[in-house]
Amino acid sequence: MSVTGHEPDDDPNADPPPEDPWAFPPPPPAGWGHGNAAPPAALPPWAAPPVPPHPPASPPPAENAHGEAATDETAFAGETDPWRIPPQPPWNPAHEPPPTQRTVTDVPAPEPAPGDRAAAYQPPPAPDQTVPPPAEPPATVFDLPPSATSRSTPRPPDPRMPGGGHGGPGYDRPQPWQPAGPSTMYDEPWRRDTPQRARRTIRLKPILLAVAGLVVVALIAGGVVFLTGRGPLHHTTTGPAAQLAGATFAPDPAAKADGHDQELLGVASAGSIVVAIGGETETADYRGEFLVSSDGGRSFRLADVRTPDGAEPGYGDTPRVIAGSAGAWVALGGSHAGTAVWTSRDGRTWIRQPDSTGAVFGRDKITRVARTANGFVAVGDTSQKGDYSDAVPVVWLSSDGRQWQRLGNDQLKMSLPGGPLSLIDVAAHGDLVLAYGWSTDGKGQIVKDGVWRSADGGRTWAAADVPHPKGTAGPGIALAATPTGFIAGRNAHSKSEQYGVMLTSADGQSWRKTGEIHLPGYGGLQRLSSSDRGMAAVIGGDKKVLIARSDDGGTWQNGGEVPLSSGRTIEGVAVTAGATIVAAREDDGQDADAVLAVRDALGQEIPVDVSAIPGAARPDQTVAYVASSANLRVAVGGTNGDGAVWTSPDGSRWTRAGDTGGALARPGKQRLINAASGAAGWLAVGYDGDRPLAVTSPDGTSWRSAAGFDPGSGHAATYAAAYGKAGYVIVGESGFSAGTWVSSDLKSWKPGSGGDLEGTRTANRWMRSVAAGPAGYVAVGGVSDPSVKDAPQGRPAVWTSTDGLKWTLKQLPQPSGAAEGWFDRVAVHGNALVATGTAGTASGRTAFAFVSSDGGASWQEVGLPKAGQDGPDSSDRNSAATALTATPHGFVIAGAAGRAGRTDVVLWTSADGHAWAAQTPQGTGLSGRGDQWLTGLTSFGADLLGVGINADHRGEQPTLWRRPLP
């Protein structure tokens, strides 16, 4: 094979490409607004109640670690991930699952709202040569992202918190459990369950809700506000700061995995700047990441990401496609609100644009984006039916990445015989743009493919022809832009071998064959990438991918190999003068890792360990709950994907329980989310993959699986536990019904029964918390009933029992101004009970509380005073209840107020459950940049002890808070 010379390695100290002079001042950014979500078992206030995998009656909101509104997700059979194209077997027409998106009327990009012009992204001048995003080969022989459909974005850890979620005025709500069948699909086009995983997470649809008028009566005393109704109120700030407790609740040094799933979904380069995009699952939600290299791919760091006003972006965003060159970069991906858009001047720092920026994409599928002389062009498709059988192409144009114009096929006028048409790839050289697509038959097989050309940056298009040189046949083209025009690759074969044929064109119309790629083990061209520093081709092989490099597209040399295990998928490739950078994801069925495989110009490995990049891969550290006995404090949660328990005699010094006998370290992922102590010792519950987890300890230090505990063979979930006169009670759900299990001695268990527990496929019931009082046990949760017009999907419910076996149900009205809401916590103080939850309202989500003064026989809603910041981040407009405890002085509710990315802790205190005072703690782990919320509260002595989470775009870590009892 001929070998061509190569340019010297990129200068590690080289400056980023200069800004384009044609850049004009961008209009001010639109206002930023996040939706709400619910918190997880140690999650943020916008998450929903902890929901273990396979929730039957899809549990109510689980606590989400980023106080984000629950996503708009519900099961849609057959819906595929629009951001991903299924890998195709070489030499055979491949399946391209038709697009799923509803056709949206073409509309001009929305006018941005007034904002901080200085903080906004400004596009740079058009470079002479644009650097297109890695071109992805067509079906057939080309594995568009080889993992395009073989895997999907990881889901956040299952028990998520109560409350809301990112990007929408909703929160997770219970859905009927499906005992069998394919993984649940999601309304978010780019998200779906990962088939390899043993667990599933069912995320639920947010609902826009109306707000009713409220009457407020406030009693103000001593600077603290007491409420008997809802309304805007003042609040106090009090108490010491929390401490970041990552070292206190440290990861297990002996663990083999970090407990989080990481992935890279794309990569692009411009000069010596390389940006890889992807993310990591966190307790709160999915944390999108931008990894940037300034030295041509030899080393990477986590890029800084902010909103236009300089705040932290909320969790739940997944960057999927990226393009950039001198002075202007853009990335597009998924969010709970729809399509997320990020922009950057230099690839090193990024601005997450307001949700309104991505509104023009609707529910369309975006497959690629490229940089043009005057901005950006993205391609994809849409489907009015939602099943891809009527797919039509869509193109989006932007001059600055912040305002986009959608062109539907009534304007594009693209067509191919044979069936629905999808655009798969795009490449741009100046204002010349080539788009590649294909039509499929009823079985999803490619019937015909084609190329379209635009000479005006993507506004008008005409069919173009890329020749079939001798030896090539059938559909399949890989495209990329070069410094002099375009390069296209086709697969070819002779009697003795398979190989690649490369063609180049200066204008996208006239093509000539310029070279061939011959490599031992050539199995099919998967993609091409080009920059001003060279070209690279990724080729499928036997248990590996091959890399070929070229300076001119004519002569190609071996650029090295990347091992390809059964769980590794290639997601993107980028080229610099001295390196080829391959972005990938590796999943062994238990843990998924992001991979950057970097090869120098001679094919030698340049070691890059993503897990060693600060902030790129953080270990799982979650403290979900804390409880007290007479002489011991116990915190439960998980690290490294395993359940974990810590004990403390004084709330300050903590020791991890090391004697667990394997009960908390099994295949899959475990987490403990609740605990209780009693005469026979300690009981903690949570989840083990998609099964319940219950462990016991005589002293809090040694733990074993609960003897005799059998939740049955069907779906079951365990959420909370309590100890009372009849012994220990566990509550959760069993199939479509509320589930309870009772033990007097932690050695044998009996399940609860009775009609008041039983639900059906369309009217399920669930319990989320339980407390023991003088009259017995009180459990709280929710019920769904399609026949109830004011809350068909979820309303608060209370069950009472004297023995934990037979229960009496009482349904309560919806909280004021809410269309849906249910309880996730309950506490008892004497004969008084307080139950809390998070309801969906027109403004997002709101924490609410009910009180009972007669042991649970009757209940009334009580108002929680306004707390937290003003405006959209105040507790009366955007809040979630995240923890609740009884104290010697009464009750304390912990909440989180604010939009995702800017959520602070708030407290509500009451002596009797009727009149409440609001407090806003200040300091580390309680307020400030990012999200912070408490996941557990307990009292001991004269102190209140809390555990929680502090999160920002760099990751999250547990917090520990101790203060005098309010």
C-alpha positions, 0 to 999 in steps of 0.5 A: 500500500502506498504511503503519503507524507503527513503534516506534523502533529498539531501544536499543543499550544496553538490558538483556536481558529480565529473568529470569522470577520463576517460575524454580526452581533447576535440578537439577544438570547431568549429567556431561559426556563426549565420545566420541573421534575421529581426527585429520586431516592436521594435525588433532586426536588424535581424528581419523583418518588423513588421508582425501582426498575419495572414499576408496575403502576408506574410509580409516582414521581421519584426524586430526581437529583436535579430538581427537574420536572418529570419528562414527557415520557410514556410507553409508545410501542414501536417508537425508535430513537430518532437520533440513532440509525440502526447499524447495518450489516455489510453488503445487504440492504439495511433497515433504517427504522422510519422516522417517528416524528409528527410533521410540523408546519414550517415556521420561521425561527422564533424571535429571541427574547430580550436577554444578556447580549454579552453572554450570548454566543456570537457566530464567527465568520465563515471560514474558507473551508468548513469542517463538517461533522463526521460523515456517517455512511448510508445504510447497507454497508455503512454503520451510521453510528454503528451503535446508532440503534444498537443502544441508547442513552442510559437512563438515570438511576431508577429510584428518582425523587418526587417532584418534577423533572426537566423541561416541562410543567410535569413530573413522573406519574404512575403508569400501568405496569406491563408484565411482559413485552419490549422495553418502554419507549419514550416520547423524547425522540432521542431516548429509549431503554437500553436493551442490554440492561437488566433493569428498565426505567419507566419515565412518565408524561408531564401534564400541563395543568391549570391553576385555580385561584387561592385564598391566603390568610397569613399570620406573621409573627417574629419575622417568620410567616405562618400560613393557613392557606397558599400565597406569596409570603416572606421567609427567614434564612437560618442555620449553618451551611452543609458540608460536601460529604464525598469523602465521608460517604466515599466510593468503595475502593474495592469496587470494579465499576463506578456505578454510573453509565457513561457514553460518547455519542459524537466528536468533531474537530477544527484545527487542533480543537477536538470536542467529544459529546455524550454524558453520564447517568447520575442520581439526578438524571442524565448529565450531558458532557462536552470533552474538549482537547486543545492539543489535537486529541492527546488530552481532554478536559471537561468543558464549561457549560452555562446558560445565557445568563451564566447559570448552571444548566439543568440535568436531563440534556443529551448532546447528540450531534456536533459541528464546528470550525473557526469561531462557531460551533453548535451541538444539538440533542435531546432534553426533557423539553424537546430539542436542546441546542448548545453554541460555542465560539471556540469549542472550549466553553459552551452555552446551553441555549433556552428551550425556545431555541429548540422549539422549531425542531418539534418532534422531528428527528435530527441525524446530522449537522454541518457548518456552512459558510454562513452558519449551520445546516442540519438534516433529518426527517419527520413523520406525521403518523409517528411510525416512519411509514410516511417519513419525509425529509426536513432541513434546518438552517441557522446563521448563528446556532440560536435561531433556526428555520425549518424547511419541510419537504414541500419546500425541499421537493426531494423524492425517491421511488420506493417508499418514505424518504429519510435524510441520513447525512450532510456535508458542507464546503462553504455554501455548497451542501450535499445531503444523503438519504434513502427510501425504505420499503414496508419492511424497513429495507433500503430501496433506493438512496440518493444525494441532493445538492444545494449551492446556497447554504441549504435553502434550495436543493436539486438531485445530484449524482455520485457515480458508481465506479467499477466494482461498486453496486447498490446503495451506500455512500459515505460523505465528508467535506474537504478543504477543496470540496467533497469526498465520497466513499463507496464499497466495492468488491472483486473476486478476491477482496472487498475494498473502498473506492474514493471519489472527490469533487470540487462542486458536488456535481462533477466527480472523479475517482481518486483512490482506493482503500485496501486493508486486510480484513476490510469489511465495509466503510462505516464513515468518513471524516475530514478536516483541514488537517487530513481525512480518515475512514472508519472501516468495519472488520472482524472484532475491530474497526480499521482506520485509514488516513489520507492527506489528499483522498487519493493515497491512503495508509493504515491508520491503526485499529480499534478493538471492537468487543461485542459491547463496543459501538463506534459513535464518531470519528474526527481528524487532526494533523497528528491523530485520528480520534474515535468516540465510542461506548462500551457496555458489558451488560452491567456497566457502560463506559465512554471510550476515546480511542486515539491513534497517531498518524502512524496508527499507534495508540495515544492513551486517553482514559476518559475515566481519568478526565476530571469530572468526566466519569464520577463514581456513584455516591448517593445517600438517599435516607437517614434514620435514628435509633436511641444510640445510632444514626444510619444512612443508606444509599449506594456507591459504585452501583451497589447498596451501601449503609453508613453508621454514626454514633453522633451524626458527625463520624461515619463508618461504612458497614463492611459486613454485608455478606454480598447482600448489597453487591450483586450483578446489576445495580442496587440502592437502599432508599429507606430504613427503620429500626425496631426491637429486632434491629434494623431494616432497610429497603430499596431495589436490586436491578428490577427486583425489591431489596430488603436487608436487615441488621441486628446492630446496624453494622452487619447486614444480610438479606431479609430472611423469609422475605418473598415479594412473589414472582411478579413485579414488586417494588419496596419503597419504605419501612416502619416499625410499630406495635405489630412489628415491621412493615414494608410498603410499595407495590405489587403488580398493579396494586399497593403492596405491604409485607409484615414481620414481627421479628425480621425472620418471617414475612406475611404479605398484606391483602384486601380489596383496598390494596388491589389495583387494576391495569387501568386503575393502579395503586401504589404506596410510597411511605409508611409511619407507625403511630398510636393507632397502628400504621399509616401508609401514603401514596396514590391511586389512578382512576380513569373514571375520576375526571379531576385526576384520572392519572393520580390523586393522593391516597392514605391507607390505615391499618392496625396490623399491617395486613388489612388496610383501609383506603381513603382517597383525598382531593387533589391539592389546590390548583393541581391536576395531579399529585400524590403523597410520597412521605408521611410522618407522625408526631403524637396523634398528628400526621403530616403527608407531603408530595409534589403536584403538577400545576400550570407553573410547573410543580409545587410542594404540598402537605396535608395534616390529620389530627385524629390518627389518619381518619380525616385530612385537610390540606395546609398551605406552605408559605412561600420560600426561596428565590423570587419569580420562577424560582420561588417555592410557590411557582416551582418546588418539590417536597424532598424529605419529611421528619417528625421531631420533638418540636413537631414536623420539618419538611425539606423542599427544593425551590427553583428551576433545574440548574438553580435549585435551593433547599427550603424548610417548612416547620410546624409544631402541630402540622397546621401552621407552618413557618418557612426558612431558607438555609444558606451556604454550601450544599443548601443554596447557590450555583447548581442544584441542591436538595435534601433527601433525608431528615432525622432528629436526634437529641437537640439536633436535626440531621440531613443528607442530600445532594449537590449537583452541577455540570461537573457532577454531583456529590452527597451533602451532610447537614447538621443544625439545631432543631428548628 
